[in-house]
Amino acid sequence: MSMAAVGLVAGMALGFAGYFGGFWAFLLVAVLGAVGFVAGRVLDGDLEPGEIFRSGGGRR
């Protein structure tokens, strides 16, 4: 599935949630979508779990 199709599906899901459920449903779908995206990247091996929580500051 192309990234354009994934974006289309995600946008439609957010649109339906916002229209039928209101702002809080929209926000919940957006947050859960972001969590699912990060989990998918970790499971694919594209992202290490330590990279998510590591601060951007320099090393000591």
Secondary structure, DSSP 8 states (H G I E B T S, - for coil): --HHHHHHHHHHHHHHHHHHH-HHHHHHHHHHHHHHHHHHHHHHTSS-HHHHH--SS---
